[in-house]
Amino acid sequence: MIDMILFLLIITLSAIFMFVIGPILGKLINKNDINKIRMVIRRVVFFVEQTLPNGGSDEKKLLALNYACKIFEHLEVPVSTEMLEVFIESEIYSMNNNNSIKQTRL
């Protein structure tokens, strides 16, 4: 009787892991995903700056966010909008600081 209960318990726990915990763990972001995110965000921000040089900063950020969301959906990389906003802001800050450093050296 105890063997049957243990067997059913093991099968139940295995099913829970396969159908609940497994898919959740599969959607976690790993280091390769972070590198992809950085690379894509950098290119998206450069693209927006190149194609919309006279646009407002809010307009550029929204455009970059939309492009990035579409790209990551296509790549099947699970990234939240909030995380993308952080990466975009960080890239813009980095780009602005690099430009100001280059201008002061001239």
N, C-alpha and C positions, 0 to 999 in steps of 0.2 A: 504494500500500500504506500509506504514512504517512497519507494522507488518511482512509483507512478506520479506522485505529487512532485518530486524533484524533477522528473522528466518534463512534466507540464510547466513547471516554473522556469526551467531552462529554455524551453521552446518559447514561452511568453516573453521572457527577457530578451531572447535573440530577436524575436519579431519587433519588439519595441526598439531595439538598437538599430535594426536594419531600416525600419520605416520612419523613425522619428529622429534619433540621434545621428545616424549616418548622414542624412541629407543636410542637417545643420552643420556638421563638421566639414562637409564638402564645400560649404559656402563661405568658410572663413578665409580671410585674406592672408596670404603668406608673403614672404620677402620678394619673390618674383613679381607678385601682383603689385607690391609697393613700387618696385622699380619701373614696371609698366606704367603705373599711374603717374609717376614723376616725369617720365619721358613724354607721355601723351600730353600731360598738362603743359609742359614747357613748349611743346610744338604748337598746341592749340593757342596758347597765349601769344606766341610769336606770330602765328597766322592772323589772329585778330588784330594785333598791333600793325601788321603789314597791310591788311586789307581795309582797316578802318582807323587810319592815323588821327583823324580829326574828330572822332566820335567821343562822346562823354564816357567817363570812367564806369558809370553804372551800366550803360549800354554795352560797353566792351565786356564787362564781367558777366552780364547775362548771356551774351552771345557765346563767350568762352564756356560758360556752364552748360549751355544747350549743346554745343558741339561735343564737349567732353562726355556728357550723359549719353549721347547717341553712340559715340565711339565705344564706351565701356559696355553698353548694352550689346553692341555687335560682338565685342570680344568676350562677352559673358564673364566679365569681372564684376563681382558684386561690390559696388561702391555707393555709399549714401550721398545725397546731395550736399549734406553738411560737410562731409569729408572732402568732397570736390571743391567746395567753397574755400575751405582752409588751404588746400593745395594751390588753388588759383591765387588767392591773396598772397600766399607765401612766394609764389613765383613772380607776381607783379612787384612785390616789395624787393625781392632779390634783383629783378631787372632794373628797377628804378635806382637802387643803390649802386649797382654796377655802372649805370650811365652817369650818375653824379660823380662817382670816383674818377671815371675816365675824363669827364669835363674839367675837374679840378686839376688833373695832371697836365692838361694841355696848356 
